[in-house]
Amino acid sequence: MEILLIIVSAIFVNNILLAQFLGICPFLGVSNKVSTATGMSGAVCFVITFATLVTYLINQYLLVPFGLEFLQTIAFILVIAALVQMVEIVLKKISPSLYSALGIFLPLITTNCAVLGVAITVVTKEFTFGGTAHMLNLGESLVYAFATALGYGLAMILFAGLREHLSLNSVPKAFKGLPIALITAGIMAMAFLGFSGIC
């Protein structure tokens, strides 16, 4: 039951984009087309999940035993940067069109606060289930990271679909571009707020 609560909470209730407002730069920058948003979501999903695995292990077996918790942020950023480089190399070989479509936003995953936010949340935040608070173990951490990445992808792809639809409609000149995108994102955030009573 706890795993189901983690999944629903991470995807809908505490959506990293629409409730925690982490990772907004690619959310607004890469969401003009559904195909690009899907590719970016896949890359972020891989990086968030794998970075959480590696950073959790580094924190538990290197930083905490030696009293080096103050180096968490620096260590986590280095791990994330290395993973993004791997993703960039693989995408360049497997899908050059997606690689070029993502453009500058692919290296920006390195500084995407959603990736770092999940890694830090997993090792520092106590989660409450059934009235008792506890830290996540490795399995729960990976489930939380993957579900958070799915929530990121869901919000990103929905938003891209809405933006594609808006580009076909006549929007007043004052609202064209980023203003209507921000209004749409705000309405999406309010819609996701409706899930807050679930968990």
C-alpha positions in Angstrom: 0.0 0.0 0.0 2.9 2.4 0.8 4.3 1.9 -2.7 0.9 2.8 -4.3 0.8 5.9 -2.1 4.3 6.9 -3.2 3.4 6.5 -6.8 0.1 8.4 -6.7 1.6 11.1 -4.6 4.6 11.6 -6.8 2.7 11.6 -10.1 -0.5 13.6 -9.2 -0.5 15.1 -5.7 3.0 16.4 -5.4 3.8 16.7 -9.2 7.3 18.1 -9.4 6.4 20.6 -12.1 2.9 21.7 -11.1 3.0 21.5 -7.3 6.7 21.9 -6.4 7.6 24.1 -9.4 11.0 22.4 -10.1 12.2 22.0 -13.7 10.2 24.9 -15.1 12.8 26.0 -17.7 12.5 22.9 -19.9 8.8 22.8 -19.1 8.3 26.1 -20.9 11.2 25.8 -23.4 10.7 22.3 -24.9 6.9 22.0 -24.8 6.1 23.5 -28.2 5.7 20.0 -29.8 4.5 16.8 -28.2 7.4 14.8 -29.9 10.1 17.0 -28.4 8.4 17.0 -25.0 8.1 13.2 -25.1 11.9 12.9 -25.9 12.8 15.3 -23.2 10.5 13.5 -20.7 12.2 10.2 -21.6 15.7 11.6 -21.1 14.7 13.3 -17.8 13.0 10.1 -16.6 16.2 8.1 -17.2 18.4 10.7 -15.6 16.1 11.2 -12.5 15.8 7.4 -11.8 19.4 6.5 -12.4 20.7 9.6 -10.6 18.6 8.8 -7.6 20.0 5.2 -7.5 23.6 6.4 -7.7 23.2 9.4 -5.4 21.4 7.2 -2.8 24.2 4.7 -2.8 26.9 7.4 -2.6 25.1 9.1 0.3 24.5 5.9 2.3 27.8 4.2 1.8 30.3 7.1 1.3 29.0 10.5 2.6 27.1 9.4 5.7 29.7 6.9 7.1 32.5 9.4 6.8 30.5 12.4 8.0 30.6 14.2 4.6 26.9 15.0 4.3 27.8 18.6 3.6 29.2 17.5 0.3 25.8 16.1 -0.9 24.9 18.9 -3.3 28.3 18.9 -5.0 28.5 15.1 -5.2 25.0 14.9 -6.6 25.6 17.6 -9.2 28.7 15.7 -10.4 26.8 12.4 -10.7 24.0 14.1 -12.6 26.4 15.8 -15.0 28.1 12.5 -15.8 24.7 10.8 -16.4 23.6 13.7 -18.7 26.8 13.3 -20.7 26.0 9.6 -21.1 22.4 10.4 -22.3 23.7 13.0 -24.7 26.2 10.5 -26.3 23.6 7.8 -26.6 20.9 10.1 -28.1 23.4 11.5 -30.6 24.1 7.9 -31.8 20.5 6.5 -31.6 18.3 9.5 -32.5 20.1 12.4 -34.1 16.8 14.1 -35.0 15.7 14.1 -31.3 19.2 15.1 -30.3 19.0 18.2 -32.5 15.4 18.9 -31.6 16.3 19.0 -27.9 19.2 21.4 -28.7 20.4 23.4 -25.7 17.8 21.8 -23.4 19.6 18.5 -23.3 22.7 19.8 -21.5 20.4 21.8 -19.3 19.2 18.6 -17.7 22.5 18.9 -15.8 21.2 22.0 -14.1 17.6 20.9 -14.1 16.5 21.5 -10.5 14.0 18.7 -10.7 16.7 16.0 -11.0 18.7 17.5 -8.2 15.5 18.1 -6.1 14.5 14.4 -6.3 18.0 13.2 -5.4 18.1 15.5 -2.3 14.5 14.8 -1.3 15.1 11.1 -1.3 18.0 11.3 1.2 16.7 14.1 3.4 12.9 14.1 3.6 10.9 11.9 6.0 7.8 10.5 4.4 4.7 9.9 6.5 2.6 6.7 6.0 -0.1 5.7 8.4 0.9 8.4 10.9 4.5 7.4 11.2 7.4 9.1 9.5 10.4 7.3 8.0 13.1 7.7 5.5 12.8 5.8 2.2 14.8 2.7 1.6 16.5 2.1 -1.7 13.5 0.3 -3.3 11.1 3.0 -2.2 13.5 5.7 -3.4 13.6 4.2 -6.9 9.9 4.0 -7.0 9.5 7.6 -5.8 12.1 8.8 -8.4 10.5 6.9 -11.3 7.0 8.0 -10.3 8.2 11.6 -10.0 9.8 11.3 -13.5 6.5 9.9 -14.8 4.6 12.9 -13.3 7.2 15.2 -14.9 6.6 13.5 -18.3 2.8 13.5 -17.9 2.7 17.2 -17.1 5.2 18.0 -19.9 3.4 16.0 -22.6 -0.1 17.3 -21.6 1.2 20.8 -21.6 2.8 20.3 -25.0 -0.5 19.0 -26.4 -2.3 22.0 -25.0 0.3 24.4 -26.6 0.0 22.7 -30.0 -3.7 23.0 -29.8 -3.4 26.7 -28.7 -1.1 27.4 -31.7 -4.0 26.4 -34.0 -6.5 28.8 -32.4 -6.7 32.5 -32.5 -5.3 33.9 -29.3 -5.4 37.7 -28.7 -2.1 39.3 -29.6 -1.3 40.3 -26.1 -1.5 36.7 -24.9 0.4 35.0 -27.8 3.5 33.0 -26.9 4.7 32.8 -23.3 1.7 34.7 -21.6 -0.8 32.1 -22.8 1.6 29.3 -21.9 1.9 30.6 -18.3 -1.9 30.9 -18.0 -2.3 27.4 -19.3 0.4 26.1 -16.9 -1.5 27.8 -14.0 -4.8 26.2 -15.0 -3.0 22.8 -15.2 -1.6 23.4 -11.7 -5.1 24.1 -10.4 -6.4 21.0 -12.1 -3.7 18.8 -10.5 -4.5 20.5 -7.1 -7.8 18.5 -7.3 -5.8 15.3 -6.6 -4.6 16.6 -3.2 -7.4 14.9 -1.3 -6.3 11.4 -2.5 -3.3 10.9 -0.3 
